[in-house]
Amino acid sequence: MRQSFTTRRTDTLDYMQSMLGQLRTMAESERCDMLPYLIEMAYVEASDIIRGERPSRVQENKRHRAS
């Protein structure tokens, strides 16, 4: 069961990364400035998650939460 979740998750992230790459190329061809940069950041984030270098969720630090 865990193996199938991991495989599905990896497949989904791989697909998302592929789409982000295509969107970045489209944004660059339209001579947008900021949009390709932001899409690239999402692409790198997906890559980091796939490689296990970054968690998929950012957990809040309870000590810094506003009261």
C-alpha positions in Angstrom: 0.0 0.0 0.0 2.8 2.5 0.9 4.7 1.6 -2.2 1.7 2.4 -4.4 1.2 5.8 -2.7 4.9 6.6 -3.1 4.8 5.6 -6.8 1.7 7.6 -7.5 3.1 10.6 -5.7 6.3 10.5 -7.6 4.4 10.0 -10.9 2.3 13.1 -10.1 5.3 15.2 -9.2 7.1 14.1 -12.3 4.1 15.1 -14.4 3.8 18.5 -12.6 7.5 19.1 -13.2 7.1 18.3 -16.9 4.2 20.7 -17.2 6.1 23.4 -15.3 8.9 23.1 -17.8 6.6 23.5 -20.7 4.9 26.5 -19.1 8.3 28.1 -18.5 9.2 27.7 -22.1 5.8 29.2 -23.2 6.3 32.1 -20.9 9.8 32.7 -22.2 8.6 32.6 -25.8 6.1 35.3 -24.9 8.9 37.4 -23.6 7.5 37.6 -20.1 10.1 38.5 -17.4 8.8 37.5 -14.0 6.5 34.6 -15.0 9.3 32.3 -16.2 11.3 33.0 -13.1 8.4 32.1 -10.8 7.6 29.0 -12.8 11.3 28.0 -12.6 11.1 28.3 -8.8 8.1 25.9 -8.8 10.0 23.6 -11.1 13.1 23.5 -8.8 10.8 23.0 -5.8 9.2 20.0 -7.4 12.6 18.6 -8.3 13.8 19.0 -4.7 10.7 17.2 -3.4 11.2 14.3 -5.9 14.8 13.9 -4.8 13.9 14.1 -1.1 15.9 17.2 -0.5 12.9 19.2 0.7 9.7 18.2 2.5 6.4 18.6 0.5 4.9 20.6 3.4 6.4 23.4 5.4 5.5 23.1 9.0 4.8 26.1 11.1 7.1 26.8 14.0 4.7 27.1 17.0 7.1 29.5 18.8 6.8 32.1 16.1 3.1 31.8 15.7 1.2 35.1 16.5 -1.1 34.9 19.5 
